[in-house]
Amino acid sequence: MRILTGLTLAALLATAVPAFAQAATETPAAPAAEAPAAAPKAPAPAPEGVSDEADKFLWCGHALNFASNFAKEGGDEDAAKAMLENGGKLIEKGAAMLPDLAPEKLEAAKAAYVEQIKVELEGSGENAKFTYDECMTLVQ
């Protein structure tokens, strides 16, 4: 199995910023009815009922799944496939650490991670809870 080294999620995501998003910062836009929520200064806490250890596995698994889209868009099918496989394994391991969590609570937690990842990895990814290298240490 191929494992990417020396690559951070932030670096991968930084290469995937759409051109129109960059152009939007150069051209003033009409005022929005409601300002978008600012990126958090600190990562979000683990969802209710999720231990710190399970949080790391679930967060990293969802982050790898999210980043796989950018690898695929960048033409690196092998990296995208490896990220999806590793992400799935981490999510399974994290979920297995929570046997007492009701299935609907687990699904709600997984949905929260999907949204959390989008916010934390936005832009440079400086608000990410864990680095790519930290996540890859969980992949065995």
N, CA, C and O atoms as CSV, one atom per row, in Angstrom:
chain,resi,resn,atom,element,x,y,z
A,1,MET,N,N,0.846,-1.169,0.000
A,1,MET,CA,C,0.000,0.000,0.000
A,1,MET,C,C,0.894,1.235,0.000
A,1,MET,O,O,1.855,1.299,0.767
A,2,ARG,N,N,0.603,2.180,-0.819
A,2,ARG,CA,C,1.404,3.388,-0.929
A,2,ARG,C,C,0.956,4.390,0.124
A,2,ARG,O,O,-0.231,4.693,0.236
A,3,ILE,N,N,1.910,4.903,0.897
A,3,ILE,CA,C,1.610,5.925,1.889
A,3,ILE,C,C,2.402,7.163,1.515
A,3,ILE,O,O,3.617,7.102,1.327
A,4,LEU,N,N,1.711,8.282,1.408
A,4,LEU,CA,C,2.368,9.536,1.091
A,4,LEU,C,C,3.176,9.997,2.291
A,4,LEU,O,O,2.723,9.870,3.428
A,5,THR,N,N,4.371,10.535,2.049
A,5,THR,CA,C,5.175,11.040,3.148
A,5,THR,C,C,5.531,12.485,2.890
A,5,THR,O,O,5.598,12.927,1.743
A,6,GLY,N,N,5.761,13.217,3.966
A,6,GLY,CA,C,6.180,14.600,3.858
A,6,GLY,C,C,5.097,15.529,3.343
A,6,GLY,O,O,5.386,16.672,2.990
A,7,LEU,N,N,3.892,15.079,3.294
A,7,LEU,CA,C,2.797,15.887,2.767
A,7,LEU,C,C,1.824,16.155,3.889
A,7,LEU,O,O,1.425,15.236,4.605
A,8,THR,N,N,1.444,17.394,4.048
A,8,THR,CA,C,0.443,17.700,5.060
A,8,THR,C,C,-0.888,17.891,4.384
A,8,THR,O,O,-0.951,18.217,3.199
A,9,LEU,N,N,-1.941,17.691,5.125
A,9,LEU,CA,C,-3.271,17.951,4.578
A,9,LEU,C,C,-3.365,19.397,4.148
A,9,LEU,O,O,-3.984,19.713,3.132
A,10,ALA,N,N,-2.744,20.283,4.927
A,10,ALA,CA,C,-2.806,21.700,4.587
A,10,ALA,C,C,-2.141,21.956,3.239
A,10,ALA,O,O,-2.672,22.712,2.426
A,11,ALA,N,N,-0.993,21.342,2.990
A,11,ALA,CA,C,-0.307,21.546,1.718
A,11,ALA,C,C,-1.119,20.983,0.567
A,11,ALA,O,O,-1.205,21.601,-0.494
A,12,LEU,N,N,-1.710,19.827,0.763
A,12,LEU,CA,C,-2.532,19.227,-0.282
A,12,LEU,C,C,-3.721,20.117,-0.594
A,12,LEU,O,O,-4.048,20.354,-1.756
A,13,LEU,N,N,-4.359,20.603,0.452
A,13,LEU,CA,C,-5.547,21.424,0.251
A,13,LEU,C,C,-5.197,22.795,-0.308
A,13,LEU,O,O,-5.986,23.377,-1.052
A,14,ALA,N,N,-4.031,23.318,0.037
A,14,ALA,CA,C,-3.638,24.633,-0.463
A,14,ALA,C,C,-3.502,24.632,-1.977
A,14,ALA,O,O,-3.708,25.664,-2.616
A,15,THR,N,N,-3.161,23.500,-2.554
A,15,THR,CA,C,-3.030,23.420,-4.010
A,15,THR,C,C,-4.376,23.297,-4.697
A,15,THR,O,O,-4.461,23.393,-5.922
A,16,ALA,N,N,-5.413,23.087,-3.931
A,16,ALA,CA,C,-6.723,22.826,-4.518
A,16,ALA,C,C,-7.666,24.025,-4.467
A,16,ALA,O,O,-8.849,23.890,-4.781
A,17,VAL,N,N,-7.162,25.198,-4.077
A,17,VAL,CA,C,-8.029,26.373,-4.002
A,17,VAL,C,C,-8.453,26.761,-5.409
A,17,VAL,O,O,-7.604,26.992,-6.271
A,18,PRO,N,N,-9.748,26.836,-5.650
A,18,PRO,CA,C,-10.223,27.185,-6.987
A,18,PRO,C,C,-9.813,28.599,-7.377
A,18,PRO,O,O,-9.734,29.487,-6.527
A,19,ALA,N,N,-9.556,28.803,-8.653
A,19,ALA,CA,C,-9.134,30.109,-9.153
A,19,ALA,C,C,-10.175,31.181,-8.879
A,19,ALA,O,O,-9.825,32.321,-8.576
A,20,PHE,N,N,-11.435,30.833,-8.980
A,20,PHE,CA,C,-12.467,31.837,-8.753
A,20,PHE,C,C,-12.462,32.331,-7.312
A,20,PHE,O,O,-12.830,33.478,-7.061
A,21,ALA,N,N,-12.058,31.500,-6.368
A,21,ALA,CA,C,-12.002,31.921,-4.970
A,21,ALA,C,C,-10.897,32.947,-4.777
A,21,ALA,O,O,-11.056,33.896,-4.010
A,22,GLN,N,N,-9.779,32.762,-5.468
A,22,GLN,CA,C,-8.700,33.730,-5.392
A,22,GLN,C,C,-9.112,35.035,-6.051
A,22,GLN,O,O,-8.823,36.113,-5.533
A,23,ALA,N,N,-9.780,34.945,-7.182
A,23,ALA,CA,C,-10.214,36.141,-7.888
A,23,ALA,C,C,-11.248,36.907,-7.077
A,23,ALA,O,O,-11.299,38.135,-7.145
A,24,ALA,N,N,-12.052,36.217,-6.328
A,24,ALA,CA,C,-13.092,36.871,-5.528
A,24,ALA,C,C,-12.496,37.798,-4.487
A,24,ALA,O,O,-13.128,38.783,-4.108
A,25,THR,N,N,-11.296,37.504,-4.018
A,25,THR,CA,C,-10.676,38.378,-3.031
A,25,THR,C,C,-10.124,39.636,-3.677
A,25,THR,O,O,-9.891,40.628,-2.985
A,26,GLU,N,N,-9.909,39.622,-4.992
A,26,GLU,CA,C,-9.379,40.780,-5.697
A,26,GLU,C,C,-10.474,41.732,-6.142
A,26,GLU,O,O,-10.228,42.931,-6.277
A,27,THR,N,N,-11.662,41.231,-6.369
A,27,THR,CA,C,-12.777,42.033,-6.846
A,27,THR,C,C,-13.816,42.140,-5.746
A,27,THR,O,O,-14.317,41.124,-5.264
A,28,PRO,N,N,-14.150,43.389,-5.334
A,28,PRO,CA,C,-15.160,43.508,-4.280
A,28,PRO,C,C,-16.494,42.942,-4.735
A,28,PRO,O,O,-16.921,43.165,-5.868
A,29,ALA,N,N,-17.133,42.227,-3.864
A,29,ALA,CA,C,-18.432,41.629,-4.159
A,29,ALA,C,C,-19.518,42.455,-3.487
A,29,ALA,O,O,-19.251,43.256,-2.591
A,30,ALA,N,N,-20.727,42.246,-3.933
A,30,ALA,CA,C,-21.859,42.917,-3.306
A,30,ALA,C,C,-21.967,42.442,-1.866
A,30,ALA,O,O,-21.674,41.284,-1.571
A,31,PRO,N,N,-22.388,43.331,-0.963
A,31,PRO,CA,C,-22.490,42.915,0.442
A,31,PRO,C,C,-23.449,41.743,0.608
A,31,PRO,O,O,-24.518,41.701,0.000
A,32,ALA,N,N,-23.051,40.812,1.426
A,32,ALA,CA,C,-23.879,39.637,1.696
A,32,ALA,C,C,-24.927,39.997,2.737
A,32,ALA,O,O,-24.710,40.865,3.583
A,33,ALA,N,N,-26.052,39.326,2.664
A,33,ALA,CA,C,-27.116,39.561,3.636
A,33,ALA,C,C,-26.650,39.169,5.031
A,33,ALA,O,O,-27.014,39.804,6.021
A,34,GLU,N,N,-25.849,38.129,5.097
A,34,GLU,CA,C,-25.342,37.660,6.377
A,34,GLU,C,C,-23.896,37.242,6.176
A,34,GLU,O,O,-23.589,36.484,5.256
A,35,ALA,N,N,-23.013,37.727,7.026
A,35,ALA,CA,C,-21.598,37.408,6.900
A,35,ALA,C,C,-21.383,35.930,7.198
A,35,ALA,O,O,-22.003,35.382,8.110
A,36,PRO,N,N,-20.496,35.274,6.425
A,36,PRO,CA,C,-20.209,33.862,6.697
A,36,PRO,C,C,-19.485,33.711,8.028
A,36,PRO,O,O,-18.797,34.624,8.484
A,37,ALA,N,N,-19.649,32.567,8.628
A,37,ALA,CA,C,-18.990,32.300,9.905
A,37,ALA,C,C,-17.488,32.256,9.698
A,37,ALA,O,O,-17.003,31.667,8.732
A,38,ALA,N,N,-16.760,32.874,10.598
A,38,ALA,CA,C,-15.304,32.880,10.522
A,38,ALA,C,C,-14.776,31.506,10.914
A,38,ALA,O,O,-15.384,30.783,11.702
A,39,ALA,N,N,-13.625,31.170,10.339
A,39,ALA,CA,C,-12.999,29.897,10.690
A,39,ALA,C,C,-12.627,29.920,12.172
A,39,ALA,O,O,-12.204,30.957,12.682
A,40,PRO,N,N,-12.773,28.820,12.853
A,40,PRO,CA,C,-12.469,28.797,14.282
A,40,PRO,C,C,-10.983,29.017,14.535
A,40,PRO,O,O,-10.144,28.612,13.731
A,41,LYS,N,N,-10.662,29.660,15.653
A,41,LYS,CA,C,-9.265,29.868,16.033
A,41,LYS,C,C,-8.671,28.576,16.575
A,41,LYS,O,O,-7.462,28.359,16.489
A,42,ALA,N,N,-9.510,27.730,17.127
A,42,ALA,CA,C,-9.061,26.453,17.671
A,42,ALA,C,C,-9.962,25.354,17.126
A,42,ALA,O,O,-11.129,25.601,16.819
A,43,PRO,N,N,-9.432,24.153,17.004
A,43,PRO,CA,C,-10.270,23.043,16.529
A,43,PRO,C,C,-11.465,22.807,17.444
A,43,PRO,O,O,-11.421,23.080,18.644
A,44,ALA,N,N,-12.513,22.301,16.854
A,44,ALA,CA,C,-13.727,21.991,17.613
A,44,ALA,C,C,-13.471,20.815,18.545
A,44,ALA,O,O,-12.667,19.936,18.234
A,45,PRO,N,N,-14.151,20.796,19.685
A,45,PRO,CA,C,-14.006,19.644,20.584
A,45,PRO,C,C,-14.644,18.403,19.969
A,45,PRO,O,O,-15.415,18.487,19.014
A,46,ALA,N,N,-14.306,17.270,20.532
A,46,ALA,CA,C,-14.899,16.008,20.070
A,46,ALA,C,C,-16.405,16.046,20.303
A,46,ALA,O,O,-16.869,16.639,21.278
A,47,PRO,N,N,-17.166,15.420,19.418
A,47,PRO,CA,C,-18.614,15.343,19.642
A,47,PRO,C,C,-18.916,14.649,20.970
A,47,PRO,O,O,-18.096,13.890,21.485
A,48,GLU,N,N,-20.083,14.914,21.506
A,48,GLU,CA,C,-20.496,14.337,22.787
A,48,GLU,C,C,-20.438,12.812,22.738
A,48,GLU,O,O,-20.938,12.181,21.807
A,49,GLY,N,N,-19.816,12.241,23.762
A,49,GLY,CA,C,-19.734,10.789,23.875
A,49,GLY,C,C,-18.534,10.176,23.177
A,49,GLY,O,O,-18.356,8.958,23.217
A,50,VAL,N,N,-17.699,11.001,22.532
A,50,VAL,CA,C,-16.537,10.498,21.792
A,50,VAL,C,C,-15.274,10.769,22.610
A,50,VAL,O,O,-14.986,11.916,22.949
A,51,SER,N,N,-14.528,9.719,22.925
A,51,SER,CA,C,-13.293,9.853,23.700
A,51,SER,C,C,-12.227,10.560,22.868
A,51,SER,O,O,-12.340,10.652,21.646
A,52,ASP,N,N,-11.186,11.060,23.548
A,52,ASP,CA,C,-10.098,11.739,22.843
A,52,ASP,C,C,-9.419,10.814,21.835
A,52,ASP,O,O,-9.086,11.233,20.726
A,53,GLU,N,N,-9.217,9.557,22.225
A,53,GLU,CA,C,-8.559,8.604,21.328
A,53,GLU,C,C,-9.420,8.336,20.092
A,53,GLU,O,O,-8.925,8.365,18.965
A,54,ALA,N,N,-10.693,8.078,20.309
A,54,ALA,CA,C,-11.600,7.835,19.180
A,54,ALA,C,C,-11.729,9.087,18.325
A,54,ALA,O,O,-11.850,8.997,17.103
A,55,ASP,N,N,-11.703,10.254,18.962
A,55,ASP,CA,C,-11.785,11.524,18.239
A,55,ASP,C,C,-10.661,11.635,17.213
A,55,ASP,O,O,-10.891,12.034,16.071
A,56,LYS,N,N,-9.459,11.284,17.621
A,56,LYS,CA,C,-8.318,11.387,16.705
A,56,LYS,C,C,-8.507,10.458,15.506
A,56,LYS,O,O,-8.268,10.863,14.368
A,57,PHE,N,N,-8.929,9.232,15.748
A,57,PHE,CA,C,-9.145,8.288,14.651
A,57,PHE,C,C,-10.256,8.771,13.721
A,57,PHE,O,O,-10.107,8.742,12.500
A,58,LEU,N,N,-11.368,9.214,14.303
A,58,LEU,CA,C,-12.501,9.655,13.481
A,58,LEU,C,C,-12.174,10.938,12.720
A,58,LEU,O,O,-12.513,11.063,11.543
A,59,TRP,N,N,-11.520,11.889,13.382
A,59,TRP,CA,C,-11.157,13.140,12.716
A,59,TRP,C,C,-10.208,12.851,11.554
A,59,TRP,O,O,-10.427,13.310,10.433
A,60,CYS,N,N,-9.163,12.093,11.831
A,60,CYS,CA,C,-8.169,11.796,10.791
A,60,CYS,C,C,-8.782,11.006,9.638
A,60,CYS,O,O,-8.472,11.266,8.476
A,61,GLY,N,N,-9.635,10.059,9.945
A,61,GLY,CA,C,-10.285,9.284,8.888
A,61,GLY,C,C,-11.112,10.166,7.975
A,61,GLY,O,O,-11.040,10.045,6.752
A,62,HIS,N,N,-11.895,11.052,8.565
A,62,HIS,CA,C,-12.718,11.947,7.750
A,62,HIS,C,C,-11.858,12.962,6.993
A,62,HIS,O,O,-12.189,13.337,5.868
A,63,ALA,N,N,-10.755,13.407,7.604
A,63,ALA,CA,C,-9.861,14.340,6.919
A,63,ALA,C,C,-9.214,13.681,5.699
A,63,ALA,O,O,-9.097,14.307,4.646
A,64,LEU,N,N,-8.798,12.433,5.835
A,64,LEU,CA,C,-8.210,11.725,4.693
A,64,LEU,C,C,-9.242,11.533,3.588
A,64,LEU,O,O,-8.925,11.685,2.408
A,65,ASN,N,N,-10.462,11.203,3.959
A,65,ASN,CA,C,-11.521,11.067,2.948
A,65,ASN,C,C,-11.742,12.388,2.225
A,65,ASN,O,O,-11.880,12.411,1.001
A,66,PHE,N,N,-11.777,13.482,2.967
A,66,PHE,CA,C,-11.969,14.816,2.395
A,66,PHE,C,C,-10.815,15.159,1.449
A,66,PHE,O,O,-11.042,15.631,0.335
A,67,ALA,N,N,-9.589,14.922,1.893
A,67,ALA,CA,C,-8.414,15.255,1.094
A,67,ALA,C,C,-8.297,14.386,-0.153
A,67,ALA,O,O,-7.680,14.799,-1.135
A,68,SER,N,N,-8.872,13.203,-0.129
A,68,SER,CA,C,-8.779,12.315,-1.299
A,68,SER,C,C,-9.406,12.955,-2.535
A,68,SER,O,O,-8.965,12.710,-3.658
A,69,ASN,N,N,-10.431,13.771,-2.327
A,69,ASN,CA,C,-11.060,14.453,-3.468
A,69,ASN,C,C,-10.077,15.364,-4.183
A,69,ASN,O,O,-10.082,15.444,-5.411
A,70,PHE,N,N,-9.232,16.052,-3.420
A,70,PHE,CA,C,-8.274,16.971,-4.015
A,70,PHE,C,C,-7.155,16.216,-4.721
A,70,PHE,O,O,-6.663,16.663,-5.758
A,71,ALA,N,N,-6.751,15.077,-4.169
A,71,ALA,CA,C,-5.740,14.257,-4.838
A,71,ALA,C,C,-6.290,13.758,-6.171
A,71,ALA,O,O,-5.586,13.758,-7.181
A,72,LYS,N,N,-7.552,13.333,-6.165
A,72,LYS,CA,C,-8.178,12.843,-7.395
A,72,LYS,C,C,-8.283,13.965,-8.427
A,72,LYS,O,O,-7.969,13.770,-9.601
A,73,GLU,N,N,-8.730,15.147,-7.977
A,73,GLU,CA,C,-8.831,16.290,-8.887
A,73,GLU,C,C,-7.468,16.681,-9.441
A,73,GLU,O,O,-7.366,17.175,-10.563
A,74,GLY,N,N,-6.413,16.456,-8.644
A,74,GLY,CA,C,-5.056,16.757,-9.075
A,74,GLY,C,C,-4.468,15.682,-9.971
A,74,GLY,O,O,-3.327,15.805,-10.414
A,75,GLY,N,N,-5.226,14.631,-10.243
A,75,GLY,CA,C,-4.773,13.587,-11.149
A,75,GLY,C,C,-4.016,12.452,-10.492
A,75,GLY,O,O,-3.514,11.571,-11.191
A,76,ASP,N,N,-3.917,12.443,-9.174
A,76,ASP,CA,C,-3.184,11.376,-8.487
A,76,ASP,C,C,-4.174,10.343,-7.952
A,76,ASP,O,O,-4.530,10.350,-6.773
A,77,GLU,N,N,-4.605,9.462,-8.840
A,77,GLU,CA,C,-5.595,8.441,-8.492
A,77,GLU,C,C,-5.084,7.498,-7.403
A,77,GLU,O,O,-5.848,7.084,-6.531
A,78,ASP,N,N,-3.789,7.157,-7.452
A,78,ASP,CA,C,-3.229,6.248,-6.446
A,78,ASP,C,C,-3.290,6.866,-5.055
A,78,ASP,O,O,-3.660,6.199,-4.089
A,79,ALA,N,N,-2.924,8.143,-4.955
A,79,ALA,CA,C,-2.971,8.829,-3.659
A,79,ALA,C,C,-4.408,8.933,-3.172
A,79,ALA,O,O,-4.679,8.730,-1.988
A,80,ALA,N,N,-5.329,9.247,-4.073
A,80,ALA,CA,C,-6.743,9.362,-3.700
A,80,ALA,C,C,-7.262,8.032,-3.167
A,80,ALA,O,O,-7.965,7.990,-2.157
A,81,LYS,N,N,-6.912,6.953,-3.848
A,81,LYS,CA,C,-7.364,5.624,-3.420
A,81,LYS,C,C,-6.773,5.268,-2.056
A,81,LYS,O,O,-7.476,4.746,-1.190
A,82,ALA,N,N,-5.480,5.551,-1.866
A,82,ALA,CA,C,-4.831,5.249,-0.585
A,82,ALA,C,C,-5.454,6.058,0.547
A,82,ALA,O,O,-5.660,5.541,1.645
A,83,MET,N,N,-5.754,7.328,0.279
A,83,MET,CA,C,-6.380,8.164,1.311
A,83,MET,C,C,-7.764,7.644,1.680
A,83,MET,O,O,-8.117,7.601,2.858
A,84,LEU,N,N,-8.547,7.249,0.681
A,84,LEU,CA,C,-9.882,6.706,0.961
A,84,LEU,C,C,-9.798,5.415,1.770
A,84,LEU,O,O,-10.550,5.223,2.725
A,85,GLU,N,N,-8.883,4.535,1.384
A,85,GLU,CA,C,-8.721,3.270,2.111
A,85,GLU,C,C,-8.286,3.520,3.547
A,85,GLU,O,O,-8.855,2.963,4.486
A,86,ASN,N,N,-7.265,4.367,3.710
A,86,ASN,CA,C,-6.768,4.656,5.052
A,86,ASN,C,C,-7.807,5.408,5.876
A,86,ASN,O,O,-7.964,5.147,7.069
A,87,GLY,N,N,-8.513,6.337,5.247
A,87,GLY,CA,C,-9.570,7.064,5.948
A,87,GLY,C,C,-10.654,6.128,6.446
A,87,GLY,O,O,-11.109,6.246,7.584
A,88,GLY,N,N,-11.065,5.206,5.603
A,88,GLY,CA,C,-12.088,4.236,5.998
A,88,GLY,C,C,-11.639,3.369,7.158
A,88,GLY,O,O,-12.417,3.089,8.070
A,89,LYS,N,N,-10.376,2.941,7.124
A,89,LYS,CA,C,-9.845,2.116,8.218
A,89,LYS,C,C,-9.837,2.887,9.535
A,89,LYS,O,O,-10.189,2.344,10.582
A,90,LEU,N,N,-9.433,4.154,9.475
A,90,LEU,CA,C,-9.384,4.951,10.700
A,90,LEU,C,C,-10.783,5.195,11.263
A,90,LEU,O,O,-10.981,5.165,12.478
A,91,ILE,N,N,-11.746,5.436,10.381
A,91,ILE,CA,C,-13.124,5.638,10.834
A,91,ILE,C,C,-13.655,4.362,11.494
A,91,ILE,O,O,-14.315,4.425,12.531
A,92,GLU,N,N,-13.365,3.211,10.894
A,92,GLU,CA,C,-13.794,1.933,11.487
A,92,GLU,C,C,-13.166,1.725,12.860
A,92,GLU,O,O,-13.846,1.322,13.804
A,93,LYS,N,N,-11.855,2.002,12.972
A,93,LYS,CA,C,-11.173,1.832,14.259
A,93,LYS,C,C,-11.749,2.783,15.304
A,93,LYS,O,O,-11.978,2.391,16.448
A,94,GLY,N,N,-11.979,4.028,14.909
A,94,GLY,CA,C,-12.539,5.003,15.845
A,94,GLY,C,C,-13.926,4.604,16.311
A,94,GLY,O,O,-14.239,4.708,17.497
A,95,ALA,N,N,-14.754,4.150,15.390
A,95,ALA,CA,C,-16.117,3.723,15.740
A,95,ALA,C,C,-16.083,2.511,16.671
A,95,ALA,O,O,-16.911,2.398,17.575
A,96,ALA,N,N,-15.126,1.604,16.451
A,96,ALA,CA,C,-15.014,0.410,17.296
A,96,ALA,C,C,-14.634,0.763,18.733
A,96,ALA,O,O,-14.872,-0.027,19.647
A,97,MET,N,N,-14.051,1.931,18.939
A,97,MET,CA,C,-13.678,2.375,20.280
A,97,MET,C,C,-14.873,2.916,21.059
A,97,MET,O,O,-14.747,3.268,22.232
A,98,LEU,N,N,-16.022,2.981,20.409
A,98,LEU,CA,C,-17.218,3.564,21.024
A,98,LEU,C,C,-18.380,2.571,21.051
A,98,LEU,O,O,-19.459,2.877,20.544
A,99,PRO,N,N,-18.176,1.388,21.634
A,99,PRO,CA,C,-19.232,0.367,21.594
A,99,PRO,C,C,-20.506,0.765,22.340
A,99,PRO,O,O,-21.583,0.244,22.047
A,100,ASP,N,N,-20.393,1.677,23.295
A,100,ASP,CA,C,-21.565,2.068,24.079
A,100,ASP,C,C,-22.323,3.248,23.480
A,100,ASP,O,O,-23.367,3.643,24.000
A,101,LEU,N,N,-21.811,3.807,22.404
A,101,LEU,CA,C,-22.477,4.939,21.768
A,101,LEU,C,C,-23.590,4.411,20.864
A,101,LEU,O,O,-23.354,3.561,20.005
A,102,ALA,N,N,-24.784,4.914,21.062
A,102,ALA,CA,C,-25.935,4.472,20.258
A,102,ALA,C,C,-25.655,4.726,18.779
A,102,ALA,O,O,-25.029,5.728,18.434
A,103,PRO,N,N,-26.111,3.829,17.900
A,103,PRO,CA,C,-25.845,3.972,16.463
A,103,PRO,C,C,-26.228,5.345,15.901
A,103,PRO,O,O,-25.500,5.902,15.079
A,104,GLU,N,N,-27.362,5.889,16.338
A,104,GLU,CA,C,-27.772,7.197,15.813
A,104,GLU,C,C,-26.839,8.306,16.299
A,104,GLU,O,O,-26.619,9.286,15.587
A,105,LYS,N,N,-26.288,8.160,17.508
A,105,LYS,CA,C,-25.322,9.143,18.026
A,105,LYS,C,C,-24.010,9.037,17.254
A,105,LYS,O,O,-23.367,10.049,16.972
A,106,LEU,N,N,-23.612,7.807,16.910
A,106,LEU,CA,C,-22.395,7.613,16.137
A,106,LEU,C,C,-22.549,8.233,14.751
A,106,LEU,O,O,-21.635,8.900,14.266
A,107,GLU,N,N,-23.680,8.020,14.121
A,107,GLU,CA,C,-23.915,8.608,12.795
A,107,GLU,C,C,-23.945,10.130,12.872
A,107,GLU,O,O,-23.447,10.805,11.971
A,108,ALA,N,N,-24.522,10.673,13.937
A,108,ALA,CA,C,-24.542,12.128,14.124
A,108,ALA,C,C,-23.121,12.654,14.323
A,108,ALA,O,O,-22.773,13.720,13.815
A,109,ALA,N,N,-22.303,11.903,15.064
A,109,ALA,CA,C,-20.909,12.301,15.277
A,109,ALA,C,C,-20.148,12.290,13.956
A,109,ALA,O,O,-19.372,13.204,13.679
A,110,LYS,N,N,-20.365,11.260,13.142
A,110,LYS,CA,C,-19.694,11.181,11.840
A,110,LYS,C,C,-20.091,12.360,10.958
A,110,LYS,O,O,-19.244,12.931,10.271
A,111,ALA,N,N,-21.362,12.725,10.970
A,111,ALA,CA,C,-21.821,13.875,10.186
A,111,ALA,C,C,-21.179,15.160,10.702
A,111,ALA,O,O,-20.853,16.053,9.919
A,112,ALA,N,N,-21.000,15.252,12.015
A,112,ALA,CA,C,-20.350,16.428,12.601
A,112,ALA,C,C,-18.897,16.518,12.143
A,112,ALA,O,O,-18.397,17.611,11.877
A,113,TYR,N,N,-18.218,15.375,12.049
A,113,TYR,CA,C,-16.831,15.385,11.579
A,113,TYR,C,C,-16.743,15.881,10.138
A,113,TYR,O,O,-15.833,16.640,9.804
A,114,VAL,N,N,-17.655,15.473,9.298
A,114,VAL,CA,C,-17.643,15.911,7.896
A,114,VAL,C,C,-17.696,17.434,7.841
A,114,VAL,O,O,-16.928,18.056,7.108
A,115,GLU,N,N,-18.595,18.034,8.612
A,115,GLU,CA,C,-18.722,19.495,8.627
A,115,GLU,C,C,-17.518,20.145,9.300
A,115,GLU,O,O,-17.033,21.178,8.840
A,116,GLN,N,N,-17.040,19.550,10.375
A,116,GLN,CA,C,-15.888,20.074,11.107
A,116,GLN,C,C,-14.655,20.113,10.206
A,116,GLN,O,O,-13.913,21.095,10.212
A,117,ILE,N,N,-14.437,19.065,9.442
A,117,ILE,CA,C,-13.284,18.980,8.546
A,117,ILE,C,C,-13.333,20.097,7.513
A,117,ILE,O,O,-12.313,20.728,7.235
A,118,LYS,N,N,-14.494,20.344,6.947
A,118,LYS,CA,C,-14.627,21.403,5.942
A,118,LYS,C,C,-14.181,22.746,6.502
A,118,LYS,O,O,-13.515,23.517,5.812
A,119,VAL,N,N,-14.538,23.025,7.734
A,119,VAL,CA,C,-14.187,24.299,8.360
A,119,VAL,C,C,-12.712,24.329,8.742
A,119,VAL,O,O,-12.014,25.300,8.450
A,120,GLU,N,N,-12.238,23.278,9.389
A,120,GLU,CA,C,-10.864,23.273,9.890
A,120,GLU,C,C,-9.819,23.209,8.785
A,120,GLU,O,O,-8.710,23.713,8.962
A,121,LEU,N,N,-10.145,22.610,7.666
A,121,LEU,CA,C,-9.166,22.489,6.586
A,121,LEU,C,C,-9.347,23.549,5.513
A,121,LEU,O,O,-8.670,23.517,4.485
A,122,GLU,N,N,-10.256,24.485,5.745
A,122,GLU,CA,C,-10.484,25.559,4.787
A,122,GLU,C,C,-9.224,26.413,4.659
A,122,GLU,O,O,-8.522,26.650,5.642
A,123,GLY,N,N,-8.946,26.867,3.448
A,123,GLY,CA,C,-7.791,27.733,3.214
A,123,GLY,C,C,-6.488,26.994,3.419
A,123,GLY,O,O,-6.225,25.984,2.767
A,124,SER,N,N,-5.667,27.504,4.334
A,124,SER,CA,C,-4.341,26.926,4.557
A,124,SER,C,C,-4.375,25.692,5.445
A,124,SER,O,O,-3.389,24.959,5.519
A,125,GLY,N,N,-5.473,25.456,6.109
A,125,GLY,CA,C,-5.564,24.310,7.005
A,125,GLY,C,C,-4.903,24.543,8.345
A,125,GLY,O,O,-4.696,23.599,9.107
A,126,GLU,N,N,-4.569,25.792,8.644
A,126,GLU,CA,C,-3.868,26.091,9.895
A,126,GLU,C,C,-4.702,25.793,11.135
A,126,GLU,O,O,-4.160,25.693,12.236
A,127,ASN,N,N,-5.998,25.652,10.971
A,127,ASN,CA,C,-6.870,25.348,12.107
A,127,ASN,C,C,-7.120,23.855,12.273
A,127,ASN,O,O,-7.962,23.454,13.076
A,128,ALA,N,N,-6.404,23.035,11.527
A,128,ALA,CA,C,-6.606,21.588,11.598
A,128,ALA,C,C,-6.252,21.061,12.984
A,128,ALA,O,O,-5.267,21.478,13.592
A,129,LYS,N,N,-7.065,20.151,13.461
A,129,LYS,CA,C,-6.858,19.560,14.783
A,129,LYS,C,C,-5.598,18.701,14.803
A,129,LYS,O,O,-4.876,18.680,15.800
A,130,PHE,N,N,-5.330,17.993,13.710
A,130,PHE,CA,C,-4.167,17.119,13.614
A,130,PHE,C,C,-3.491,17.328,12.262
A,130,PHE,O,O,-4.133,17.752,11.302
A,131,THR,N,N,-2.197,17.031,12.189
A,131,THR,CA,C,-1.475,17.127,10.924
A,131,THR,C,C,-1.614,15.818,10.150
A,131,THR,O,O,-2.030,14.792,10.688
A,132,TYR,N,N,-1.254,15.890,8.880
A,132,TYR,CA,C,-1.258,14.689,8.045
A,132,TYR,C,C,-0.347,13.633,8.662
A,132,TYR,O,O,-0.716,12.461,8.744
A,133,ASP,N,N,0.836,14.043,9.094
A,133,ASP,CA,C,1.783,13.087,9.671
A,133,ASP,C,C,1.231,12.447,10.944
A,133,ASP,O,O,1.416,11.250,11.166
A,134,GLU,N,N,0.552,13.242,11.785
A,134,GLU,CA,C,-0.059,12.674,12.991
A,134,GLU,C,C,-1.115,11.637,12.616
A,134,GLU,O,O,-1.221,10.583,13.244
A,135,CYS,N,N,-1.882,11.948,11.597
A,135,CYS,CA,C,-2.920,11.008,11.164
A,135,CYS,C,C,-2.310,9.735,10.592
A,135,CYS,O,O,-2.807,8.637,10.840
A,136,MET,N,N,-1.248,9.883,9.838
A,136,MET,CA,C,-0.646,8.708,9.208
A,136,MET,C,C,0.015,7.782,10.220
A,136,MET,O,O,0.213,6.603,9.929
A,137,THR,N,N,0.363,8.293,11.412
A,137,THR,CA,C,0.915,7.393,12.431
A,137,THR,C,C,-0.146,6.417,12.925
A,137,THR,O,O,0.184,5.378,13.497
A,138,LEU,N,N,-1.419,6.746,12.709
A,138,LEU,CA,C,-2.513,5.865,13.128
A,138,LEU,C,C,-2.766,4.740,12.133
A,138,LEU,O,O,-3.392,3.734,12.469
A,139,VAL,N,N,-2.280,4.910,10.914
A,139,VAL,CA,C,-2.510,3.925,9.855
A,139,VAL,C,C,-1.491,2.805,10.020
A,139,VAL,O,O,-0.290,3.026,9.863
A,140,GLN,N,N,-1.959,1.622,10.332
A,140,GLN,CA,C,-1.062,0.469,10.522
A,140,GLN,C,C,-1.575,-0.706,9.741
A,140,GLN,O,O,-0.967,-1.776,9.764
